[in-house]
């Protein structure tokens, strides 16, 4: 499986009602949480091993390729580079002064604006669940299921892995490497 990555942009100076090419692109593709309160999210991200990065797409990509896969950028200027750095295995969370937006991996872009009051704990737990980031017992938030493509994504992920293990075990029992030999993957 490809490595999951999370990119957090803390842009308290950004207004969702503002304009700009990157902001418009994000609003079209993201699930918006206008009632999100993100105070304290930076501290929670640090506890999860988040690495602070400048507003530069290459620096963001490099930081997310590390062991943890969580990069944290600050300011509205980080939005355009963040969109550039994000790929299909990246969750992008943009927290502004008047709400938040989730975009990318596992997020339902058609969710639109979700009228659920969420706090930094909810945002952190959702990031951790999607990006497989570490948590401890101090996190008390709930996953924001309303923005997910599939609320059972973790169960489905585990089921796929279990099926792959069963296939590998059956091949090993037959003492045949046929599936691998066909594709020269051995």
N, C-alpha and C positions, 0 to 999 in steps of 0.2 A: 504494500500500500504506500501511496505517496504520503509524504510528510504534511501534516496539517499546520497551518500558520495563522496567527492572529495579529492584526494590525489595529492598534488603538490610536485614534487621533483625538486629543483633548483640545477642542477649539472653543473655549468659553467666549472668545471674542467674535465668534461667527453667529450670524442670525439666519435662521432657516427661511425667513422671508426675504433675505437678500438676493442678489443676483450674481451671476458668474457662470462660466462654462462648466467648471468642475462641480459646482453646487447643483446646477440643473441636471447634470449627468447622474449625480448621486441620487437626487430626489426622484428621478424616473425609475431607477433600478432598486432602490432600497426600501426596506420596511421602516417607516417613520414612527417614532414614539414621542409625540409632542409633550407628553406629561412626564417625561423622564427627568429625574433629578440625579445628576452625576457627581455631586460633591463627595469627595473621598475615593473616587475611582482610581486616581493616580496611585494612591497608597496601596490599594488592593492589587493593582497591576504589578507593583513592585514586589509585593509578597508572593505573587505567582511567578516571579522571575523575569518580569518584563525589563527589557533593555531600552533605555532612552536613546532616541535617534534624532538626527537633524531632519529638516524638511527636505529630504533628497531621496528620490526613488531608489537609487543604487544603495545608499546606506540602509534604507528600509529593507530591501531584499537581502542584504548581507546580514543584518541583525536577525531576520526571521529564519535564516538558514542555520542558526545556532541550535544548541541542544533543546532549548525551551520553545522557541518559535513564537515568542510574543515580543513585538516591538511597539514602543510608545513614542508618539510624536506630539508636539505641542503647537498650537496655533492654527488659524484658518489657512495659512500659507502651506500647511502640510497636506491639505486635502487633495490637490491635483497630483503631487508626487505619490500619495498613498493610492489613489486610483490607478496610477501607472504601475506601481509595484505589486498590486494585487493580481493574483491569478486565480484559477478555478479552485485551488486548494487553500484559499485565503478567506478568512472572515475579516471584514472591515467594520469596525465599530467607530462611529464618529459621534462624540459627545459634545454638544454645544451648550451655550448658556440657556437656551429655551427648548431643550429636547435632545433626542439622540436618533441615530439611524444605524441600522444593521444592513450590511450588503455582502453578498458573496456566498461562500460555502454554507449549505444547509438553510439558507434564508429564502423565504418565499417572496420574490420581488413583487408579486401581485397582492401581497397583504395590504399594501398601501399604508394608510395612517391607522395605527392601532391605538385606541383610546383606553389604554391601561396605564395606571400610575405605577411607575417602576422607580427603583432607587439604584444606587451604585452597587449594592449587594446583588440585586437581581441581574444587573448587567454583567458583573464579574462572574457569577455562577453560569450564566448563559455562555459567556466567552469560554469559560473553562470546559463546559460540557461539549461544545462544538469543537474546540481546538485541542482537546485532551490535555488541558493544563492542570497543574497540581493545585489542590485546595487543602485546607485544614479545617478543624472543627469550629473555627471562628466565623466561617462564612454562613450566613443565615438566609440568604436570598433564595428566590425560586426561579427556575428556568422560564424564560418568556416564550412559552409554547406557541403563542398566537402569531409569531413571526417566522416559525419554522416551516419548511416544506413538508417535513414528515415528523410529527411529534414522537414517533417511535424509532427515530434514526439510530439510536444506540443499540436497541434490541436487534434491528435489522443488520447493523454492522457486525454484531456478535454472531448472528445466525450465518452470515456469509463466511466469516472466519471459521466457524465450526464445520460448515460444509466443505470448505477448502481442506481442512485438516482430515476429514473423513475421506476425501478423494485421494489425498497423499498417502494416508494409511493403507487404503485399498491397493494402491500401486505398489507400495513397499511390501505388502503381504504377497502379492503376485511375483515379487522379485523382478519386476519389469520396469524399465525406465522409459517405456515407449512414448508417453506424452512429452517428455523432455527431449528425447532424441529427435523427434520430429521437428522440433523448433530450435535445435542446437542451443538450448538454454542451460545444459548441464555444465 
